[in-house]
Amino acid sequence: MSDMSGTSYDSKCPLCAGQMMCSSDWKPYDCVCGECVDCGFCYHTEESQLTLEEVNDVRVNYELEPLTELRKQKDELI
């Protein structure tokens, strides 16, 4: 039994149909990445922070009430 929280796999590059080396992980949150070893195309999960206005724009799409302030974040990932 393995403690791995993700997997690695090969895929076809959407730009050149070459070989992509891909991986996904779900700890501490969903992350994916891929690198084409033929044309160099790559993608990866990137962290960022939404502003209060951006969060409220998303909440409108889900028919949720707007926030007046963002929830305080912990210093470390849960």
Jmol script that loads the backbone (N, CA, C; Angstrom):
load data "model"
ATOM      1  N   MET A   1       0.845  -1.182   0.000  1.00  0.00           N
ATOM      2  CA  MET A   1       0.000   0.000   0.000  1.00  0.00           C
ATOM      3  C   MET A   1       0.890   1.245   0.000  1.00  0.00           C
ATOM      4  N   SER A   2       0.490   2.271  -0.733  1.00  0.00           N
ATOM      5  CA  SER A   2       1.287   3.475  -0.901  1.00  0.00           C
ATOM      6  C   SER A   2       0.643   4.665  -0.208  1.00  0.00           C
ATOM      7  N   ASP A   3       1.476   5.618   0.224  1.00  0.00           N
ATOM      8  CA  ASP A   3       0.987   6.856   0.832  1.00  0.00           C
ATOM      9  C   ASP A   3       0.795   7.950  -0.206  1.00  0.00           C
ATOM     10  N   MET A   4       1.025   7.630  -1.477  1.00  0.00           N
ATOM     11  CA  MET A   4       0.909   8.652  -2.519  1.00  0.00           C
ATOM     12  C   MET A   4      -0.485   9.255  -2.541  1.00  0.00           C
ATOM     13  N   SER A   5      -0.538  10.554  -2.761  1.00  0.00           N
ATOM     14  CA  SER A   5      -1.825  11.238  -2.844  1.00  0.00           C
ATOM     15  C   SER A   5      -2.154  11.621  -4.274  1.00  0.00           C
ATOM     16  N   GLY A   6      -1.380  11.136  -5.222  1.00  0.00           N
ATOM     17  CA  GLY A   6      -1.629  11.502  -6.611  1.00  0.00           C
ATOM     18  C   GLY A   6      -1.157  10.434  -7.558  1.00  0.00           C
ATOM     19  N   THR A   7      -1.103  10.826  -8.825  1.00  0.00           N
ATOM     20  CA  THR A   7      -0.722   9.870  -9.856  1.00  0.00           C
ATOM     21  C   THR A   7       0.016  10.577 -10.989  1.00  0.00           C
ATOM     22  N   SER A   8       0.837   9.825 -11.701  1.00  0.00           N
ATOM     23  CA  SER A   8       1.516  10.321 -12.898  1.00  0.00           C
ATOM     24  C   SER A   8       1.034   9.515 -14.090  1.00  0.00           C
ATOM     25  N   TYR A   9       0.957  10.173 -15.252  1.00  0.00           N
ATOM     26  CA  TYR A   9       0.457   9.485 -16.433  1.00  0.00           C
ATOM     27  C   TYR A   9       0.912  10.215 -17.690  1.00  0.00           C
ATOM     28  N   ASP A  10       0.904   9.517 -18.807  1.00  0.00           N
ATOM     29  CA  ASP A  10       1.207  10.108 -20.111  1.00  0.00           C
ATOM     30  C   ASP A  10      -0.103  10.518 -20.772  1.00  0.00           C
ATOM     31  N   SER A  11      -0.038  11.568 -21.577  1.00  0.00           N
ATOM     32  CA  SER A  11      -1.205  12.039 -22.301  1.00  0.00           C
ATOM     33  C   SER A  11      -0.744  12.587 -23.648  1.00  0.00           C
ATOM     34  N   LYS A  12      -1.684  12.914 -24.525  1.00  0.00           N
ATOM     35  CA  LYS A  12      -1.358  13.496 -25.827  1.00  0.00           C
ATOM     36  C   LYS A  12      -1.424  15.021 -25.720  1.00  0.00           C
ATOM     37  N   CYS A  13      -0.410  15.688 -26.202  1.00  0.00           N
ATOM     38  CA  CYS A  13      -0.362  17.151 -26.184  1.00  0.00           C
ATOM     39  C   CYS A  13      -1.480  17.711 -27.060  1.00  0.00           C
ATOM     40  N   PRO A  14      -2.246  18.690 -26.559  1.00  0.00           N
ATOM     41  CA  PRO A  14      -3.331  19.271 -27.345  1.00  0.00           C
ATOM     42  C   PRO A  14      -2.836  20.194 -28.461  1.00  0.00           C
ATOM     43  N   LEU A  15      -1.543  20.548 -28.440  1.00  0.00           N
ATOM     44  CA  LEU A  15      -1.021  21.479 -29.457  1.00  0.00           C
ATOM     45  C   LEU A  15      -0.237  20.793 -30.568  1.00  0.00           C
ATOM     46  N   CYS A  16       0.480  19.708 -30.234  1.00  0.00           N
ATOM     47  CA  CYS A  16       1.298  19.070 -31.275  1.00  0.00           C
ATOM     48  C   CYS A  16       1.049  17.569 -31.380  1.00  0.00           C
ATOM     49  N   ALA A  17       0.177  17.030 -30.532  1.00  0.00           N
ATOM     50  CA  ALA A  17      -0.122  15.595 -30.475  1.00  0.00           C
ATOM     51  C   ALA A  17       1.075  14.770 -30.007  1.00  0.00           C
ATOM     52  N   GLY A  18       2.088  15.450 -29.442  1.00  0.00           N
ATOM     53  CA  GLY A  18       3.249  14.751 -28.890  1.00  0.00           C
ATOM     54  C   GLY A  18       2.946  14.167 -27.520  1.00  0.00           C
ATOM     55  N   GLN A  19       3.985  13.713 -26.855  1.00  0.00           N
ATOM     56  CA  GLN A  19       3.845  13.058 -25.553  1.00  0.00           C
ATOM     57  C   GLN A  19       3.896  14.076 -24.415  1.00  0.00           C
ATOM     58  N   MET A  20       2.853  14.055 -23.584  1.00  0.00           N
ATOM     59  CA  MET A  20       2.820  14.904 -22.390  1.00  0.00           C
ATOM     60  C   MET A  20       3.044  14.034 -21.168  1.00  0.00           C
ATOM     61  N   MET A  21       3.916  14.491 -20.297  1.00  0.00           N
ATOM     62  CA  MET A  21       4.143  13.863 -19.007  1.00  0.00           C
ATOM     63  C   MET A  21       3.284  14.638 -18.011  1.00  0.00           C
ATOM     64  N   CYS A  22       2.290  13.986 -17.418  1.00  0.00           N
ATOM     65  CA  CYS A  22       1.302  14.665 -16.585  1.00  0.00           C
ATOM     66  C   CYS A  22       1.280  14.068 -15.185  1.00  0.00           C
ATOM     67  N   SER A  23       0.807  14.853 -14.245  1.00  0.00           N
ATOM     68  CA  SER A  23       0.594  14.350 -12.893  1.00  0.00           C
ATOM     69  C   SER A  23      -0.550  15.115 -12.245  1.00  0.00           C
ATOM     70  N   SER A  24      -1.170  14.472 -11.280  1.00  0.00           N
ATOM     71  CA  SER A  24      -2.212  15.128 -10.491  1.00  0.00           C
ATOM     72  C   SER A  24      -2.030  14.709  -9.044  1.00  0.00           C
ATOM     73  N   ASP A  25      -2.432  15.576  -8.158  1.00  0.00           N
ATOM     74  CA  ASP A  25      -2.323  15.335  -6.724  1.00  0.00           C
ATOM     75  C   ASP A  25      -3.544  15.940  -6.062  1.00  0.00           C
ATOM     76  N   TRP A  26      -3.946  15.447  -4.927  1.00  0.00           N
ATOM     77  CA  TRP A  26      -5.113  16.002  -4.244  1.00  0.00           C
ATOM     78  C   TRP A  26      -4.804  16.375  -2.803  1.00  0.00           C
ATOM     79  N   LYS A  27      -3.540  16.384  -2.440  1.00  0.00           N
ATOM     80  CA  LYS A  27      -3.146  16.848  -1.110  1.00  0.00           C
ATOM     81  C   LYS A  27      -2.099  17.933  -1.274  1.00  0.00           C
ATOM     82  N   PRO A  28      -2.189  19.043  -0.702  1.00  0.00           N
ATOM     83  CA  PRO A  28      -3.212  19.465   0.250  1.00  0.00           C
ATOM     84  C   PRO A  28      -4.480  19.985  -0.424  1.00  0.00           C
ATOM     85  N   TYR A  29      -4.470  20.110  -1.771  1.00  0.00           N
ATOM     86  CA  TYR A  29      -5.653  20.486  -2.551  1.00  0.00           C
ATOM     87  C   TYR A  29      -5.413  19.984  -3.971  1.00  0.00           C
ATOM     88  N   ASP A  30      -6.442  20.031  -4.822  1.00  0.00           N
ATOM     89  CA  ASP A  30      -6.311  19.523  -6.188  1.00  0.00           C
ATOM     90  C   ASP A  30      -5.259  20.307  -6.976  1.00  0.00           C
ATOM     91  N   CYS A  31      -4.284  19.598  -7.528  1.00  0.00           N
ATOM     92  CA  CYS A  31      -3.220  20.187  -8.331  1.00  0.00           C
ATOM     93  C   CYS A  31      -2.988  19.308  -9.551  1.00  0.00           C
ATOM     94  N   VAL A  32      -2.747  19.919 -10.684  1.00  0.00           N
ATOM     95  CA  VAL A  32      -2.421  19.174 -11.902  1.00  0.00           C
ATOM     96  C   VAL A  32      -1.285  19.880 -12.637  1.00  0.00           C
ATOM     97  N   CYS A  33      -0.514  19.115 -13.392  1.00  0.00           N
ATOM     98  CA  CYS A  33       0.506  19.713 -14.247  1.00  0.00           C
ATOM     99  C   CYS A  33       0.790  18.771 -15.403  1.00  0.00           C
ATOM    100  N   GLY A  34       1.310  19.333 -16.474  1.00  0.00           N
ATOM    101  CA  GLY A  34       1.691  18.553 -17.632  1.00  0.00           C
ATOM    102  C   GLY A  34       2.745  19.282 -18.424  1.00  0.00           C
ATOM    103  N   GLU A  35       3.662  18.506 -19.020  1.00  0.00           N
ATOM    104  CA  GLU A  35       4.738  19.078 -19.823  1.00  0.00           C
ATOM    105  C   GLU A  35       4.907  18.237 -21.080  1.00  0.00           C
ATOM    106  N   CYS A  36       4.819  18.879 -22.229  1.00  0.00           N
ATOM    107  CA  CYS A  36       5.033  18.174 -23.490  1.00  0.00           C
ATOM    108  C   CYS A  36       6.530  18.068 -23.728  1.00  0.00           C
ATOM    109  N   VAL A  37       6.999  16.836 -23.923  1.00  0.00           N
ATOM    110  CA  VAL A  37       8.428  16.629 -24.160  1.00  0.00           C
ATOM    111  C   VAL A  37       8.776  16.756 -25.641  1.00  0.00           C
ATOM    112  N   ASP A  38       7.808  17.193 -26.450  1.00  0.00           N
ATOM    113  CA  ASP A  38       8.062  17.398 -27.879  1.00  0.00           C
ATOM    114  C   ASP A  38       8.024  18.872 -28.273  1.00  0.00           C
ATOM    115  N   CYS A  39       6.980  19.623 -27.858  1.00  0.00           N
ATOM    116  CA  CYS A  39       6.897  21.039 -28.262  1.00  0.00           C
ATOM    117  C   CYS A  39       7.100  22.014 -27.101  1.00  0.00           C
ATOM    118  N   GLY A  40       7.091  21.516 -25.861  1.00  0.00           N
ATOM    119  CA  GLY A  40       7.352  22.382 -24.712  1.00  0.00           C
ATOM    120  C   GLY A  40       6.122  22.992 -24.064  1.00  0.00           C
ATOM    121  N   PHE A  41       4.931  22.742 -24.605  1.00  0.00           N
ATOM    122  CA  PHE A  41       3.711  23.241 -23.971  1.00  0.00           C
ATOM    123  C   PHE A  41       3.633  22.701 -22.549  1.00  0.00           C
ATOM    124  N   CYS A  42       3.192  23.543 -21.607  1.00  0.00           N
ATOM    125  CA  CYS A  42       3.047  23.068 -20.228  1.00  0.00           C
ATOM    126  C   CYS A  42       1.887  23.788 -19.548  1.00  0.00           C
ATOM    127  N   TYR A  43       1.388  23.193 -18.483  1.00  0.00           N
ATOM    128  CA  TYR A  43       0.353  23.799 -17.654  1.00  0.00           C
ATOM    129  C   TYR A  43       0.575  23.334 -16.222  1.00  0.00           C
ATOM    130  N   HIS A  44       0.077  24.114 -15.276  1.00  0.00           N
ATOM    131  CA  HIS A  44       0.189  23.742 -13.866  1.00  0.00           C
ATOM    132  C   HIS A  44      -0.800  24.539 -13.024  1.00  0.00           C
ATOM    133  N   THR A  45      -1.158  23.978 -11.889  1.00  0.00           N
ATOM    134  CA  THR A  45      -2.008  24.672 -10.928  1.00  0.00           C
ATOM    135  C   THR A  45      -1.192  25.789 -10.290  1.00  0.00           C
ATOM    136  N   GLU A  46      -1.802  26.936 -10.175  1.00  0.00           N
ATOM    137  CA  GLU A  46      -1.123  28.088  -9.582  1.00  0.00           C
ATOM    138  C   GLU A  46      -1.997  28.676  -8.486  1.00  0.00           C
ATOM    139  N   GLU A  47      -1.407  28.980  -7.347  1.00  0.00           N
ATOM    140  CA  GLU A  47      -2.142  29.595  -6.242  1.00  0.00           C
ATOM    141  C   GLU A  47      -2.271  31.099  -6.473  1.00  0.00           C
ATOM    142  N   SER A  48      -3.391  31.650  -6.040  1.00  0.00           N
ATOM    143  CA  SER A  48      -3.575  33.098  -6.049  1.00  0.00           C
ATOM    144  C   SER A  48      -4.639  33.440  -5.012  1.00  0.00           C
ATOM    145  N   GLN A  49      -4.939  34.703  -4.869  1.00  0.00           N
ATOM    146  CA  GLN A  49      -5.905  35.157  -3.882  1.00  0.00           C
ATOM    147  C   GLN A  49      -6.906  36.087  -4.544  1.00  0.00           C
ATOM    148  N   LEU A  50      -8.199  35.775  -4.436  1.00  0.00           N
ATOM    149  CA  LEU A  50      -9.246  36.643  -4.958  1.00  0.00           C
ATOM    150  C   LEU A  50      -9.462  37.821  -4.010  1.00  0.00           C
ATOM    151  N   THR A  51      -9.818  38.959  -4.575  1.00  0.00           N
ATOM    152  CA  THR A  51     -10.203  40.104  -3.761  1.00  0.00           C
ATOM    153  C   THR A  51     -11.640  39.886  -3.275  1.00  0.00           C
ATOM    154  N   LEU A  52     -12.075  40.699  -2.332  1.00  0.00           N
ATOM    155  CA  LEU A  52     -13.452  40.640  -1.847  1.00  0.00           C
ATOM    156  C   LEU A  52     -14.426  40.836  -3.013  1.00  0.00           C
ATOM    157  N   GLU A  53     -14.142  41.786  -3.886  1.00  0.00           N
ATOM    158  CA  GLU A  53     -15.011  42.034  -5.039  1.00  0.00           C
ATOM    159  C   GLU A  53     -15.086  40.798  -5.949  1.00  0.00           C
ATOM    160  N   GLU A  54     -13.960  40.163  -6.203  1.00  0.00           N
ATOM    161  CA  GLU A  54     -13.945  38.968  -7.043  1.00  0.00           C
ATOM    162  C   GLU A  54     -14.715  37.806  -6.401  1.00  0.00           C
ATOM    163  N   VAL A  55     -14.539  37.643  -5.090  1.00  0.00           N
ATOM    164  CA  VAL A  55     -15.284  36.596  -4.376  1.00  0.00           C
ATOM    165  C   VAL A  55     -16.778  36.854  -4.504  1.00  0.00           C
ATOM    166  N   ASN A  56     -17.194  38.104  -4.326  1.00  0.00           N
ATOM    167  CA  ASN A  56     -18.618  38.423  -4.422  1.00  0.00           C
ATOM    168  C   ASN A  56     -19.155  38.240  -5.838  1.00  0.00           C
ATOM    169  N   ASP A  57     -18.326  38.475  -6.855  1.00  0.00           N
ATOM    170  CA  ASP A  57     -18.741  38.190  -8.234  1.00  0.00           C
ATOM    171  C   ASP A  57     -19.018  36.695  -8.407  1.00  0.00           C
ATOM    172  N   VAL A  58     -18.165  35.852  -7.829  1.00  0.00           N
ATOM    173  CA  VAL A  58     -18.367  34.400  -7.895  1.00  0.00           C
ATOM    174  C   VAL A  58     -19.625  34.015  -7.123  1.00  0.00           C
ATOM    175  N   ARG A  59     -19.801  34.607  -5.941  1.00  0.00           N
ATOM    176  CA  ARG A  59     -20.971  34.288  -5.112  1.00  0.00           C
ATOM    177  C   ARG A  59     -22.282  34.615  -5.831  1.00  0.00           C
ATOM    178  N   VAL A  60     -22.297  35.699  -6.609  1.00  0.00           N
ATOM    179  CA  VAL A  60     -23.492  36.068  -7.379  1.00  0.00           C
ATOM    180  C   VAL A  60     -23.861  34.934  -8.337  1.00  0.00           C
ATOM    181  N   ASN A  61     -22.861  34.337  -8.972  1.00  0.00           N
ATOM    182  CA  ASN A  61     -23.111  33.238  -9.913  1.00  0.00           C
ATOM    183  C   ASN A  61     -23.748  32.026  -9.229  1.00  0.00           C
ATOM    184  N   TYR A  62     -23.493  31.857  -7.940  1.00  0.00           N
ATOM    185  CA  TYR A  62     -24.063  30.738  -7.179  1.00  0.00           C
ATOM    186  C   TYR A  62     -25.266  31.160  -6.341  1.00  0.00           C
ATOM    187  N   GLU A  63     -25.760  32.366  -6.607  1.00  0.00           N
ATOM    188  CA  GLU A  63     -26.916  32.918  -5.894  1.00  0.00           C
ATOM    189  C   GLU A  63     -26.712  32.937  -4.381  1.00  0.00           C
ATOM    190  N   LEU A  64     -25.490  33.314  -3.966  1.00  0.00           N
ATOM    191  CA  LEU A  64     -25.155  33.464  -2.546  1.00  0.00           C
ATOM    192  C   LEU A  64     -25.095  34.948  -2.206  1.00  0.00           C
ATOM    193  N   GLU A  65     -25.391  35.263  -0.963  1.00  0.00           N
ATOM    194  CA  GLU A  65     -25.322  36.647  -0.507  1.00  0.00           C
ATOM    195  C   GLU A  65     -23.871  37.142  -0.552  1.00  0.00           C
ATOM    196  N   PRO A  66     -23.671  38.411  -0.863  1.00  0.00           N
ATOM    197  CA  PRO A  66     -22.306  38.947  -0.875  1.00  0.00           C
ATOM    198  C   PRO A  66     -21.739  39.034   0.539  1.00  0.00           C
ATOM    199  N   LEU A  67     -20.415  38.998   0.620  1.00  0.00           N
ATOM    200  CA  LEU A  67     -19.711  39.140   1.896  1.00  0.00           C
ATOM    201  C   LEU A  67     -19.328  40.599   2.111  1.00  0.00           C
ATOM    202  N   THR A  68     -19.178  40.986   3.365  1.00  0.00           N
ATOM    203  CA  THR A  68     -18.666  42.320   3.663  1.00  0.00           C
ATOM    204  C   THR A  68     -17.169  42.273   3.935  1.00  0.00           C
ATOM    205  N   GLU A  69     -16.652  41.076   4.243  1.00  0.00           N
ATOM    206  CA  GLU A  69     -15.213  40.881   4.405  1.00  0.00           C
ATOM    207  C   GLU A  69     -14.893  39.410   4.172  1.00  0.00           C
ATOM    208  N   LEU A  70     -13.643  39.151   3.792  1.00  0.00           N
ATOM    209  CA  LEU A  70     -13.206  37.783   3.565  1.00  0.00           C
ATOM    210  C   LEU A  70     -12.940  37.073   4.891  1.00  0.00           C
ATOM    211  N   ARG A  71     -13.167  35.776   4.918  1.00  0.00           N
ATOM    212  CA  ARG A  71     -12.860  34.964   6.100  1.00  0.00           C
ATOM    213  C   ARG A  71     -11.357  34.983   6.335  1.00  0.00           C
ATOM    214  N   LYS A  72     -10.961  35.043   7.588  1.00  0.00           N
ATOM    215  CA  LYS A  72      -9.531  35.020   7.938  1.00  0.00           C
ATOM    216  C   LYS A  72      -8.958  33.657   7.587  1.00  0.00           C
ATOM    217  N   GLN A  73      -7.800  33.654   6.931  1.00  0.00           N
ATOM    218  CA  GLN A  73      -7.133  32.415   6.543  1.00  0.00           C
ATOM    219  C   GLN A  73      -6.139  32.017   7.623  1.00  0.00           C
ATOM    220  N   LYS A  74      -5.891  30.720   7.711  1.00  0.00           N
ATOM    221  CA  LYS A  74      -4.860  30.211   8.615  1.00  0.00           C
ATOM    222  C   LYS A  74      -3.510  30.443   7.994  1.00  0.00           C
ATOM    223  N   ASP A  75      -2.468  30.422   8.817  1.00  0.00           N
ATOM    224  CA  ASP A  75      -1.101  30.631   8.316  1.00  0.00           C
ATOM    225  C   ASP A  75      -0.585  29.445   7.522  1.00  0.00           C
ATOM    226  N   GLU A  76      -1.138  28.234   7.793  1.00  0.00           N
ATOM    227  CA  GLU A  76      -0.729  27.018   7.115  1.00  0.00           C
ATOM    228  C   GLU A  76      -1.925  26.329   6.506  1.00  0.00           C
ATOM    229  N   LEU A  77      -1.676  25.516   5.488  1.00  0.00           N
ATOM    230  CA  LEU A  77      -2.758  24.740   4.878  1.00  0.00           C
ATOM    231  C   LEU A  77      -3.320  23.753   5.884  1.00  0.00           C
ATOM    232  N   ILE A  78      -4.618  23.536   5.807  1.00  0.00           N
ATOM    233  CA  ILE A  78      -5.291  22.625   6.728  1.00  0.00           C
ATOM    234  C   ILE A  78      -5.038  21.202   6.304  1.00  0.00           C
TER     235      ILE A  78
END
end "model"
wireframe off; spacefill off
backbone 0.3
color backbone group
